[in-house]
Amino acid sequence: MHHPKRITLLLLTTILVGGQLAAQSAMLRQGDRSYRSMSYMKAIEYYEMAFKTVEPDVERMRRLADSYWTLREFKRSEPWYARLAERDDAAARDLYRFSELARSNGRFAESDSVLARFALLEPTDSRGQRKANSLERLSDLMEQNGLSHQIMPAPFNSDRTDMSPFIQGDRMMFASARMPEYLMKKHHTWNDQPFLNLYTGQVDENGNVTEIRPMGEGLNTAFHESNAILSSDGKELYFTRNNVLAGRKTPGNDGINNLQL
């Protein structure tokens, strides 16, 4: 005869385990839906929570790595691409991206090894040949004193996305998600940041950028604006808005003033 207390404990354990499995499955489904809708921040959140208690399958592991990659969170994407690259059935894209990450972190020999596997899977992809033997090329550059530049963060960068700079004369135009908290009305589901707007600043002789402010009235909207370039005569400004090419032609001859740069 079964003891009632043992039966009760067994039932409770079964219910708890079943509830945990249901919750994990729900998180994975939410992650899948978020990934398909390009809500990468949400996808990351759901996948990371689920993977704390369940072993990730290959496709979802790849989706998590790709989400971090798309948001340029390369340090966080690397461990997941590393796990994918260890597999015999790794996809070509997994290998290529891991080789790029390994190279960017100074692991040139490892990058070359993984890139060679990529080249076998994609023999017609020129990247396999053009980026091969990075360790040998680095040695050549070191011997020839070819590494003469140092990349430093710009002091006017914000803690959000800043991108697509364009300089003409003493003016810089760029896109940025910078915005005071009290003005944030909505965020893009892609990266959970404010929508991009166009900004301009004054460039001095040392390359410092000051007097940064939003560009002229009517240019920035509730959508993304980015990739601005100005015609050589200063009369036409071209930029993208929600991935649709938009142009704005200014009246008169003093284009910069009319554009309120």
N, C-alpha and C positions, 0 to 999 in steps of 0.2 A: 504494500500500500504506500502511495506517495504521501510524503509529509505536506500538509497544506501550506506551510511557510515556504518550503522549497518551490512549490508550484507557483506561489505568488511572486517570489523573487525572480523565478525564471520568466514569468509573464512580464514583469516590470522591465527586466533586462532586454527582452525581445522588443518591447514597445520603445524603449530608449534608443536601442540600436536602429530600429526601423525609422524612428524620428530623425536621427542623425543622418542616415542615408538619404532620407527624403529631402532634408535641408541641403545636403551636399549636392544632390542632383538638381535642386532648384537653383542653387548658386551657379552651377555649371551651365544650366540653360539660360540664366540671366546673362552670364558672360558671353555665351554664344550670340544671343540677341543683340547685346551691346556691340560686340565685335562686328557683326554684319551691318549694323546701322552706323558704323564708324564712330561710336561713342567709346573711344579707346580708354579714357580714364576710368569709366565705369567697368569696362571689360577687365581691366587690370585688377580693379578692386574685387570683383567677383571671383576671378580665377585665383588670385592670391589667397583669398579666404578659403576657397575650396581645396586648394593644393596643400593647405596645412594639415589636412586630415585624410586626403585621398591621393593616391599616386596618379600623376597626370598622364593622360594618354598623349600620343605623339602629336596629334593634330591640335589639341588644346595647348600643349606646350609651345607649339609653333605660333599659335595665335597670341599667346602672352608675350613671347619674344618679339613678334612683329609689332605688337601694340607699343611696347617700350621703344622699339626702333623708330616707329613712325613719329613718336613724340620726342625723339632725339634723347631719350633716356638710355644712353648707350651703356653706361656702367651696369644698369639693371637688366639690360637685355643680354649682356654677354654671358652670364651663367646659364641662361636658358639655351642660347645658341650653342654653348659648349656641350651641354647635355645632348642636344640634337646632333652635333658634329661627331660625338662619340659613337653614334649608332651606325651600323652597316648600311641601313636603309635611309641615311640622311639625304634630304633633297639638295639639289644643286644650290638653291638659294640659301639654305641653311649654312652650307659650307662657305659660300662666298662671303656672307655677312660675318660669319665668325672669323674668317681670315682677315677681313677689314678691321674688326675690333682688336684682334691679336696684334696686328701691325701697328695700330694706333697706340697700343700700350707697350710698344717696344719689343714684342715677342716675335721677332722677324722670322726666325727659323720655324716656329710653330705655324706662323702665317703661311710661309712658303709650302709647308707640308700639306696643310689643309687646302690651299689653292691648287695644288697639284691634283688632289682628288676632285676638286671642282672641274678642272680642265678635262679630266677623263669623262665626266658626266656631260659636259658641255664643250665638246672639242671645237665647235664653230664660234664660240663666244670669245671675242678678242681680248676680253679682260684677263682671261687665264694666261695669255702670253704677255700682255703688256705689263702685268703686275707681278709676274714671276720673278724669282731670284732677288727679292727685296733685300735680303741680308748682304748679298754681294754688291748690290747697288749702293747700299748704305756705306759699306766699307770704302767704295770708290769715292763717295762724297766726302767722307772723313779725311781721306788721304789728300784730296784736292781742296780741302777747306771750303767745300761747297755749301756747308750749312752756316750761312752768314746772317740769317734773319731770325728774329725771335718774335713770337706771337704773344701779345699781351691783351688782356681784357680792356675794352674801351671804358673810360671812367663814366661816360654818359649812359652806359647800358643800364636797363632797368632789371628788376628781378623776374620779369616776364619776357615774352618773345619780342625780340628786336631783330629785324631782318631787312633784306633788299635795299642796302644803301645805294644812293646815286649822288655823285658829286659833280657839280658844274660851277666853275669859278670858286667863289667863297661860300657857296651854299650846299648843304647836304639835305637830301630827302630820304626818308626811310619809313618803313612800316613798323608799328609797335602795338602791343597789347597793353601798354602802360595806361593806367587810368586810376584816379583816386577812388578809393573804396565806395565813397558815397555816391559816385556817378555810375557805378556798375549796375546796369539794369538786367543784363542777361549775359550768359556765357555760352561759348560754342561747345557743343557736346564732344567734339573731337578731342580737345585737350583741357576742357573746363576752365578756359581763360577767356577774358573779354575779347570781343571781336577786334580785328586789326584796324587801325586808323593810320592815316598818313601824317607824318610830322616833318618839320624842317628845322634846321639849325645853322648857325654861323660857324664857318671853319676858318681858324686863324692860320698863320704861316707855319706853326708847329704841328698842325693837324688836330688841334683841340677843337671840340665842337661845343658851342655855348648857345644861349638864347633859344633853346629848344621849345617849340610850341606846335600845336596842331596846325595843319595847313588850312587854307582859306575856307571861308564859310561856304557850305554847300557841297564840299568834296567828301567829307566824312559822313557816313550814314550809319544805320543800324547793321549794315552788312560789312563784310571784309573789304577793305581797300588796301592794295599793296602794289609792289613792283612799279613804282612811279619813275618815269623818265621825262626829261624836258627836251624839247627840240633845241637845236643849236642857236636859233634866233630868239629863244625864250617865249615864243608865242603859243606853243602847243604843249600840253601836258597829257601824257598817256599813262594809264594805270589800269590795274585789274580790279574788278568789283565782282565778288562771288564767281570768280573764274571766267567772267565774261569781259572781253576787252572793252574798255571805255575810254573815250577821249574827250577832252574839253578844250575847245579853241577859244582863245581870249581875244576880245576886241582891241583895236589900237595897236601901237607899236611897242609900248612898254609892258611886255608880257609878264614879267616877274611881278610888277606892281599889281597888275590886273588879276593875277592868280593869287594875290595876297600870300605870297610865300614868306 
